[in-house]
Amino acid sequence: MALCLLCIAAGRKGAPLSVAGAVQLLAFCVFEACVGVFWPSMMALRAARVPEALRATIINIFRIPLNAFVCVVLGNVRAPAWLALSAAA
């Protein structure tokens, strides 16, 4: 299966994967593994530490800076790029 994955990543069937491509694929797999561990851990900590009655309010308060950041970034992007970003989402 790993060989099949490397062939797909190379873009051509049977083409060897370069060293840089192998490093990039390995880094991607490590990143995905970290994300796969992070979110369940955060949900468990949230359930253990944040009271149920206040959970939605606290989570929404922490989302305000993220939403402000997105608005600032999208406000500073030129129109064609902004439309491309919207179409990709």
C-alpha positions in Angstrom: 0.0 0.0 0.0 2.8 2.4 0.8 4.3 1.8 -2.7 0.9 2.6 -4.2 0.7 5.8 -2.2 4.2 6.8 -3.3 3.3 6.1 -7.0 0.1 8.3 -6.7 2.1 11.0 -5.0 4.6 11.0 -7.9 1.9 11.7 -10.3 2.9 9.0 -12.8 2.4 5.3 -12.4 5.7 3.7 -11.6 7.7 7.0 -11.4 10.1 7.2 -8.5 9.4 9.8 -5.8 12.2 12.3 -5.3 13.8 12.8 -2.0 12.2 16.2 -1.6 8.8 14.7 -2.5 9.3 11.9 0.0 10.2 14.4 2.8 7.2 16.4 1.9 4.9 13.4 2.0 6.4 12.3 5.3 5.9 15.8 6.8 2.3 15.8 5.6 1.6 12.4 7.2 3.2 13.5 10.5 1.1 16.7 10.4 -2.1 14.7 9.8 -1.2 12.4 12.6 -0.7 15.3 15.0 -4.0 16.9 14.0 -5.7 13.5 14.5 -4.4 13.4 18.0 -5.0 17.0 18.8 -8.7 17.4 18.2 -9.9 14.4 20.2 -7.6 15.5 23.1 -9.0 19.0 23.0 -12.6 17.6 23.1 -11.7 15.4 26.1 -10.1 18.3 27.9 -13.0 20.6 27.1 -15.5 18.1 28.4 -13.5 17.6 31.6 -12.7 21.3 32.4 -15.4 23.5 30.9 -18.8 23.4 32.7 -21.6 22.2 30.4 -23.8 25.2 31.2 -21.1 27.7 30.0 -19.4 25.6 27.3 -21.1 27.2 24.3 -20.5 30.7 25.6 -16.9 30.2 26.3 -16.2 28.5 23.0 -17.9 31.3 21.1 -15.9 34.0 23.0 -12.7 32.2 22.0 -13.8 32.3 18.3 -14.1 36.1 18.2 -10.3 36.7 17.6 -10.3 34.1 14.9 -13.2 35.7 13.1 -11.6 39.1 13.4 -8.4 37.7 11.9 -10.2 36.2 9.0 -12.1 39.5 8.4 -8.8 41.5 8.4 -7.1 39.1 6.0 -10.0 38.9 3.6 -10.3 42.7 3.8 -6.7 43.1 2.6 -6.9 40.7 -0.3 -7.4 42.1 -3.9 -10.8 41.3 -5.4 -9.7 38.6 -8.0 -7.8 36.7 -5.3 -10.7 37.1 -2.9 -13.1 35.6 -5.4 -10.7 32.7 -6.0 -10.6 32.1 -2.2 -14.4 32.2 -2.0 -14.8 29.8 -5.0 -12.3 27.4 -3.4 -14.3 27.2 -0.2 
